[in-house]
Amino acid sequence: MPKVLNIMPDSRVSGPITRVARVAVKLKKIGYQTIMVIPSAPKNTLDYLNRNFLEVEIIEFTKTPELNNIFSILQWIFFLPKDIWKFIRLYKKLDPDIVHINSAFFIAPAIASKILRIPTVWHINDTMSGKFLSFFFGFICQIIATKVVVASYSVALHYRLNKNIITVLYPPVDCLQYQERNKFKNNSIVKVSLIANWSHVKGLDIFVKAASEVLKKYQNVEFHIAGSLLETQQEYSKDIKALIGQLGLKEKLIIHGHIDSDSIPSFLSSMDIHVLSSNSEACPISVLEGMAASLPIVATNVGGVEECLLYDKDKPAGIIVPVGDVTKLANAIQKLIFNDDYAQSLGFNGRILAMSQFSLDVCAERHQEIYFSLLRHD
């Protein structure tokens, strides 16, 4: 049975960890063993991985540096040789057939696998770096990796990767967990959802301000935010809560806090419109989840959003608005509220696209194709 080490830079349950866990279950049925390698062991992460019967290996290494902190970058460089040696020892212990690295900045495990001549998938799923660093890491990635994978074409563009050598692997959504809707509105109150951790990158302030604009023209609407309040973003969270109070939205904007991935389908089933207000993304799983739930989408033009919502340009799945534009975000939500047929057609198109292009089965098949190509040429 081929053994794949999926190496994560972060132990929090997030899009990449969710993808690996869900795909691993599918791959196990066709003969692939997946081992998740993470830097620490938070209880909620271990519980999630154990529920998916995923093997876990813990290895401590230097965290990805803060890109605006020179001391953090120098510390990362200083400890790089030590981290490479740690991964070499890990590979010798576990003897993997393939190493799958999940971050553009994760050089240590990539160099270790290159030294030991282990086929390496380098999977880039962010667009957070500036122009110089994105060019640098993109260049390094193309030199070291056996196979370069990106979460969307926009990620490849951000890192200036040659389109002829990359494979696009969109994040998966388990469409079978989501029910197809037969109508746009569930009841007289239109419910608008946002699923995001509380971070400035997610643009919660834009969502809150847009909610205020919508409510000035239409009162039978509720806004719902689901997502974790991050320890590293406490000031931002305070600012968002203060903004909600200042705009008088406490009764119309419901904060749900963290909801685990297994609860997202039921959460979205009670919604009518799904929103993404982010300032930066690679390919947001939240948009694909909304599509799987047959919800019309309103999303900022970040990362792979346009690729997903306009995958079939004749059958769009949502409305795309400029980043940070409160008025256009509010107008798009209002357009859906006042046009049931249009909203329902977007939701219908999204469901079909999610099933045919972004489903868990499709993603697992593409993983298998990538792994098989590496094993065949090993």
Secondary structure, DSSP 4 states (H G I P E B T S, - for coil): --EEEEE-S--S--HHHHHHHHHHHHHHTTT-EEEEEES---HHHHHHHHHTT-EEEE---PPPPPTT-HHHHHHHHHHHHHHHHHHHHHHHHH--SEEEEE-TT-HHHHHHHHHTT--EEEEE----S-HHHHHHHHHHHHHH-SEEEESSHHHHHHTT--TTTEEE-PPPB-GGGSPPPSSS-SSSSEEEEEE--S-GGGTHHHHHHHHHHHHHH--SEEEEEE----GGGHHHHHHHHHHHHHTT-TTTEEEEE---GGGHHHHHHT-SEEEE--S--SS-HHHHHHHHTT--EEEES-TTHHHHHTSSTTS--EEEE-TT-HHHHHHHHHHHHT-HHHHHHHHHHHHHHHHHHSBHHHHHHHHHHHHHHHHHT-
